[in-house]
Amino acid sequence: DNSVPAESIEAGTYSSNMLLGETQQLSPTVRPRNSTDSVIYLTDDSSVLTVSNSGVVQAVGVGTATVTAAAGNQICAYTISVSMDSTMIVTEMDLALSSNTIYVGNSVSASLQVRPSSASQYATISLTSSNEKVATVNSFGRVTGVSPGTATITATAKDGSGKKATCTVTVTQPVKGVTVTPDSVV
């Protein structure tokens, strides 16, 4: 048996702060140099950091996560915080409906504009209705009239900026056709 177990593993130099979307190569040092143990990488939160078999870390979400490198029974940890730069954070939002008045049972589309436009690919926007009994809104921005009344549709950025945009929709009952019967002619 020519196996040489790892006696130590050290993290080496790495960046503990990454921007969303960036990657970096981890290069742990295993001693002795002729150790036959291969290095295995694990992440404790794959929604923040992913790591390849070769130790390439990718920042996929905002937050802090730890990547562990293991050789045999030796381990070392890389704790990395992921943040967004200013071009990824929403500074302004506008919400508009294709029509602000709809009939019960009908739908309109909400359109959202985000500034800076570079933030739109990173921003997670939630849409809510102030009164689900009057109008509902789905995650695609489709607003549907439920019963007569007024509701406020709110878009909220989930990127830490807390930016909001609102618009109002009025739902009305369609007017039923008036039927004239011959008896009512005077």
Sequence and secondary structure as in RCSB ss.txt:
>XXXX:A:sequence
DNSVPAESIEAGTYSSNMLLGETQQLSPTVRPRNSTDSVIYLTDDSSVLTVSNSGVVQAVGVGTATVTAAAGNQI
CAYTISVSMDSTMIVTEMDLALSSNTIYVGNSVSASLQVRPSSASQYATISLTSSNEKVATVNSFGRVTGVSPGT
ATITATAKDGSGKKATCTVTVTQPVKGVTVTPDSVV
>XXXX:A:secstr
       EEE  S  SEEETT EEE   EEESTT    EEEEES TTTEEE TT EEEE SSEEEEEEEEETTEE
EEEEEEEE  GGGS  EEEEEES SEEETT EEEEEEEEESGGGTTT  EEEEES TTTEEE TT EEEE SSEE
EEEEEEETTTT  EEEEEEEEE         GGG  
